[in-house]
Amino acid sequence: MHGVLKVWLWISIVTAVAGAVLLYPIGPVSLNVLFILIKIGMVTGLVIFLRGNKDGFVIWCCFSAGAVLMTLFKWIGTGKMTPLFIIAIVADILMPTVAYFLKKSN
């Protein structure tokens, strides 16, 4: 794994944790628990991928898709759009996409 990808994955870890802190709470307790589990899954997938196991990438992507859904739930629950919601959705899609292309170019 080359250096640029490693740096990107560390940035992705920081972004996932920051997103969890900024978006929490999502809504009812059950959604909050699910949101935390999804963020833990994202970071776990990232760490596995960072260690060189490409299965981590798949785990990360699946949990990132869940994070997008959770952000949409929060958006719907608040009844208004905020820039944070857009940034979170874009980050949850963009971070794995860029990692994919960095890995592919390796």
C-alpha positions as CSV (number, residue, x, y, z in Angstrom):
1,M,0.0,0.0,0.0
2,H,1.5,3.3,-1.1
3,G,1.9,6.4,1.1
4,V,-0.8,8.5,-0.5
5,L,-3.4,5.8,0.1
6,K,-2.3,5.4,3.7
7,V,-2.5,9.1,4.4
8,W,-6.0,9.1,2.7
9,L,-7.1,6.3,5.0
10,W,-6.0,8.1,8.1
11,I,-7.8,11.2,7.0
12,S,-10.8,9.0,6.4
13,I,-10.6,7.7,10.0
14,V,-10.5,11.2,11.3
15,T,-13.4,12.2,9.1
16,A,-15.5,9.3,10.2
17,V,-14.9,10.0,13.9
18,A,-15.5,13.8,13.4
19,G,-18.8,13.0,11.5
20,A,-19.9,10.8,14.4
21,V,-19.3,13.6,16.9
22,L,-20.9,16.3,14.7
23,L,-24.0,14.4,13.7
24,Y,-24.8,12.8,17.1
25,P,-27.5,12.4,18.2
26,I,-29.5,11.2,15.2
27,G,-32.8,10.9,16.8
28,P,-34.5,8.2,19.0
29,V,-32.2,6.0,21.2
30,S,-32.5,3.1,18.7
31,L,-31.2,5.2,15.8
32,N,-28.5,6.7,18.0
33,V,-27.3,3.2,18.9
34,L,-27.4,2.1,15.2
35,F,-25.5,5.3,14.2
36,I,-22.7,4.6,16.7
37,L,-22.5,0.9,15.5
38,I,-22.3,2.1,11.9
39,K,-19.5,4.6,12.7
40,I,-17.6,1.8,14.6
41,G,-18.1,-0.4,11.6
42,M,-16.7,2.3,9.3
43,V,-13.6,2.8,11.4
44,T,-13.1,-1.0,11.8
45,G,-13.2,-1.4,8.0
46,L,-10.8,1.4,7.6
47,V,-8.3,-0.1,10.1
48,I,-8.6,-3.5,8.4
49,F,-8.0,-2.0,5.0
50,L,-5.1,0.1,6.4
51,R,-3.5,-3.2,7.5
52,G,-3.5,-4.4,3.9
53,N,-6.6,-6.6,3.9
54,K,-8.9,-5.5,1.0
55,D,-11.9,-7.0,2.8
56,G,-11.7,-3.9,5.0
57,F,-12.6,-1.8,2.0
58,V,-15.8,-3.7,1.5
59,I,-16.7,-3.4,5.2
60,W,-15.9,0.4,5.1
61,C,-18.1,0.9,2.0
62,C,-21.1,-1.0,3.4
63,F,-21.0,1.0,6.6
64,S,-20.5,4.2,4.7
65,A,-23.7,3.5,2.8
66,G,-25.4,3.0,6.2
67,A,-23.9,6.3,7.4
68,V,-25.5,8.1,4.4
69,L,-28.8,6.6,5.3
70,M,-28.4,7.7,8.9
71,T,-27.6,11.2,7.8
72,L,-30.8,11.2,5.7
73,F,-32.8,10.1,8.7
74,K,-31.4,13.0,10.7
75,W,-32.1,15.4,7.8
76,I,-35.7,14.1,7.6
77,G,-36.1,14.2,11.4
78,T,-35.0,17.8,11.7
79,G,-37.1,18.8,8.7
80,K,-34.4,21.1,7.3
81,M,-31.2,20.9,5.3
82,T,-28.0,22.1,6.8
83,P,-24.6,22.2,5.2
84,L,-23.3,19.6,7.7
85,F,-25.7,17.0,6.3
86,I,-24.5,17.6,2.7
87,I,-20.9,17.6,3.8
88,A,-21.4,14.3,5.7
89,I,-23.1,12.6,2.8
90,V,-20.5,13.8,0.3
91,A,-17.7,12.6,2.6
92,D,-19.2,9.2,3.2
93,I,-19.4,8.7,-0.6
94,L,-16.2,10.6,-1.6
95,M,-13.7,9.1,0.9
96,P,-14.2,5.4,-0.2
97,T,-14.4,6.4,-3.9
98,V,-11.0,8.3,-3.8
99,A,-9.5,5.3,-1.8
100,Y,-10.7,2.9,-4.5
101,F,-9.0,4.9,-7.3
102,L,-5.8,5.4,-5.2
103,K,-5.7,1.6,-4.6
104,K,-6.4,0.9,-8.2
105,S,-3.6,3.2,-9.4
106,N,-1.2,1.3,-7.1
